[in-house]
Amino acid sequence: MIWWIRQRGALGLLPAALLAFVLGTAMTSGVVVVLPSFLGHYATVTELSNFVALIPGVAVIACLERRMPSVERSAVRRVDARDILLVSGFALLATAAAAGMSLLGPDATLAAARNNLLFCGLALGAWPLIGHRAPLVPVFWMIQAMFLGGRSRDDPHPWVIVTEAPQVAHAAVGAAAVFLAGLLSLRCFTSRTDR
């Protein structure tokens, strides 16, 4: 299965994306961005590291898009199960790396870890339906989270998740639920020959 590891980019693409995510989160944590609200009454205040959390979601879709259907249809081993294991393991590794950085620095890295899980779940859930355009779903989620504003100052809408404070429990539960739903979508809605 060496060809599978090389084809998916497990030795080049994913480590580079993990390094970019960790370095980007470390360099931008603590940097606050205030964006205007188009529909809400209050501007959105967020960490710049929340934008860096989009990198792993794009990387997992790039990994899945590097498949070779003609070769994989004839494979004896379950390539689809390996794909799910690879992308879920990478998303959890990136989340653990960002959460581990919170021991050394500000709590903003916990929010980046949570948002990484959310964005990977959104991208994985959309991939069986829209293919290589799946990274746009987390990007659009980030855009609407930034520009819809909040209920009051420093109080975003609960469904937004992205701009919630790092210690908010319902945001972490929501991100984990979206990630699990994305894995379930990847497992159920992609035919074996298309993986």
C-alpha positions as CSV (number, residue, x, y, z in Angstrom):
1,M,0.0,0.0,0.0
2,I,3.0,2.3,-0.5
3,W,1.4,3.6,-3.7
4,W,-1.7,4.6,-1.6
5,I,0.4,6.5,0.9
6,R,2.2,8.3,-1.8
7,Q,-0.9,9.0,-3.9
8,R,-2.8,10.5,-1.0
9,G,0.0,12.8,0.1
10,A,0.4,11.3,3.5
11,L,4.2,11.9,3.4
12,G,4.2,15.4,1.8
13,L,0.9,17.2,1.7
14,L,-0.5,16.3,5.2
15,P,2.7,17.0,7.2
16,A,3.1,20.3,5.3
17,A,-0.5,21.2,6.1
18,L,0.0,20.3,9.8
19,L,3.1,22.4,10.0
20,A,1.4,25.3,8.4
21,F,-1.5,25.0,10.8
22,V,0.6,24.7,13.9
23,L,2.9,27.6,12.9
24,G,0.1,29.8,11.7
25,T,-1.8,29.2,14.9
26,A,1.2,29.9,17.0
27,M,2.0,33.1,15.1
28,T,-1.5,34.5,15.1
29,S,-2.9,33.5,18.5
30,G,-3.6,36.6,20.5
31,V,-4.1,38.7,17.4
32,V,-7.7,40.1,17.5
33,V,-9.6,41.1,14.4
34,V,-12.8,43.2,14.5
35,L,-15.0,42.7,11.5
36,P,-18.2,44.7,10.7
37,S,-21.6,43.1,11.1
38,F,-23.9,43.3,8.1
39,L,-27.0,41.9,9.8
40,G,-26.4,41.9,13.5
41,H,-26.2,45.0,15.7
42,Y,-22.7,44.3,17.1
43,A,-19.4,43.8,15.3
44,T,-17.7,40.4,15.5
45,V,-14.5,40.2,17.5
46,T,-12.4,37.1,16.7
47,E,-8.9,35.7,16.8
48,L,-6.9,35.7,13.6
49,S,-6.0,32.1,14.3
50,N,-9.6,31.1,13.5
51,F,-8.8,31.7,9.9
52,V,-5.8,29.5,10.1
53,A,-8.1,26.6,11.2
54,L,-9.3,26.3,7.6
55,I,-6.0,24.8,6.5
56,P,-6.5,21.2,7.7
57,G,-10.0,21.1,6.2
58,V,-8.6,22.0,2.8
59,A,-5.8,19.5,3.2
60,V,-8.1,16.5,3.9
61,I,-10.2,17.2,0.8
62,A,-7.0,17.6,-1.3
63,C,-5.9,14.3,0.1
64,L,-9.2,12.6,-0.9
65,E,-9.2,14.2,-4.3
66,R,-5.9,12.6,-5.2
67,R,-7.5,9.2,-5.6
68,M,-7.0,6.9,-8.6
69,P,-10.4,5.2,-9.2
70,S,-9.2,2.7,-11.8
71,V,-6.5,1.3,-9.6
72,E,-8.6,1.5,-6.4
73,R,-11.5,-0.4,-7.9
74,S,-9.3,-3.4,-8.3
75,A,-7.5,-3.1,-4.9
76,V,-7.7,-6.1,-2.6
77,R,-7.5,-4.0,0.6
78,R,-10.2,-1.6,1.7
79,V,-8.9,1.7,0.4
80,D,-12.1,3.5,1.5
81,A,-11.5,2.4,5.1
82,R,-7.9,3.6,4.9
83,D,-9.1,6.9,3.5
84,I,-11.5,7.4,6.4
85,L,-8.8,6.5,8.9
86,L,-6.2,8.8,7.3
87,V,-8.4,11.9,7.1
88,S,-10.0,11.4,10.6
89,G,-6.6,10.7,12.1
90,F,-5.1,13.8,10.5
91,A,-8.0,16.0,11.7
92,L,-7.7,14.7,15.2
93,L,-3.9,15.1,15.1
94,A,-4.2,18.7,14.1
95,T,-6.8,19.3,16.8
96,A,-4.6,17.6,19.4
97,A,-1.6,19.7,18.3
98,A,-3.5,23.0,18.6
99,A,-5.0,21.9,22.0
100,G,-1.6,21.0,23.2
101,M,-0.3,24.4,22.3
102,S,-2.8,25.9,24.7
103,L,-0.7,24.5,27.6
104,L,2.1,26.8,26.4
105,G,0.2,29.8,25.3
106,P,-3.1,31.6,25.2
107,D,-6.5,29.9,25.2
108,A,-7.1,31.0,21.6
109,T,-5.4,27.8,20.5
110,L,-8.2,25.9,22.0
111,A,-10.7,27.8,19.8
112,A,-8.4,27.0,16.8
113,A,-8.5,23.3,17.7
114,R,-12.3,23.3,18.1
115,N,-12.7,25.2,14.8
116,N,-10.4,22.9,13.0
117,L,-12.6,20.0,14.0
118,L,-15.7,21.9,12.8
119,F,-14.2,22.8,9.5
120,C,-12.9,19.3,8.8
121,G,-16.3,17.9,9.6
122,L,-18.0,20.4,7.3
123,A,-15.6,19.6,4.4
124,L,-15.8,15.8,4.9
125,G,-19.6,16.0,5.0
126,A,-19.8,18.0,1.8
127,W,-17.2,16.0,-0.2
128,P,-19.5,13.1,-1.2
129,L,-22.0,15.7,-2.5
130,I,-19.9,18.4,-4.2
131,G,-16.5,16.8,-4.6
132,H,-13.5,19.1,-5.0
133,R,-15.6,22.2,-4.1
134,A,-16.1,20.9,-0.5
135,P,-13.5,23.3,1.1
136,L,-15.8,26.1,0.1
137,V,-18.3,25.0,2.7
138,P,-16.1,25.8,5.7
139,V,-15.0,29.0,4.1
140,F,-18.6,30.1,3.6
141,W,-19.3,29.1,7.2
142,M,-16.5,31.3,8.4
143,I,-17.7,34.2,6.2
144,Q,-21.3,34.0,7.5
145,A,-20.0,33.6,11.1
146,M,-17.9,36.8,10.8
147,F,-20.5,39.0,9.1
148,L,-23.8,38.0,10.7
149,G,-22.8,39.6,14.0
150,G,-23.9,38.6,17.4
151,R,-26.8,38.9,19.8
152,S,-24.9,41.3,22.0
153,R,-21.4,42.5,22.4
154,D,-19.0,39.4,22.8
155,D,-22.0,37.1,22.6
156,P,-22.3,35.4,19.1
157,H,-25.3,33.4,18.1
158,P,-25.0,29.8,19.5
159,W,-25.1,28.1,16.1
160,V,-22.1,30.0,14.8
161,I,-19.5,28.1,16.9
162,V,-16.5,29.7,15.2
163,T,-16.5,33.0,17.2
164,E,-17.5,31.5,20.6
165,A,-15.0,31.8,23.4
166,P,-12.6,28.8,23.8
167,Q,-14.2,27.6,27.1
168,V,-17.8,27.4,25.8
169,A,-19.0,23.8,26.1
170,H,-21.8,23.8,23.6
171,A,-19.4,25.0,20.8
172,A,-17.0,22.1,21.5
173,V,-19.9,19.6,21.5
174,G,-21.3,21.1,18.3
175,A,-17.9,20.9,16.6
176,A,-17.4,17.3,17.6
177,A,-21.0,16.5,16.4
178,V,-20.3,18.1,13.0
179,F,-17.0,16.2,12.7
180,L,-18.7,12.9,13.5
181,A,-21.5,13.7,11.0
182,G,-18.9,14.5,8.4
183,L,-17.2,11.1,8.9
184,L,-20.6,9.4,8.7
185,S,-21.4,11.2,5.5
186,L,-18.1,10.2,4.1
187,R,-18.8,6.6,5.0
188,C,-22.4,6.4,3.9
189,F,-22.7,8.6,0.8
190,T,-19.6,7.8,-1.2
191,S,-19.8,4.6,-3.2
192,R,-16.8,2.3,-2.8
193,T,-15.7,2.7,-6.4
194,D,-15.7,6.5,-6.2
195,R,-13.4,6.6,-3.1
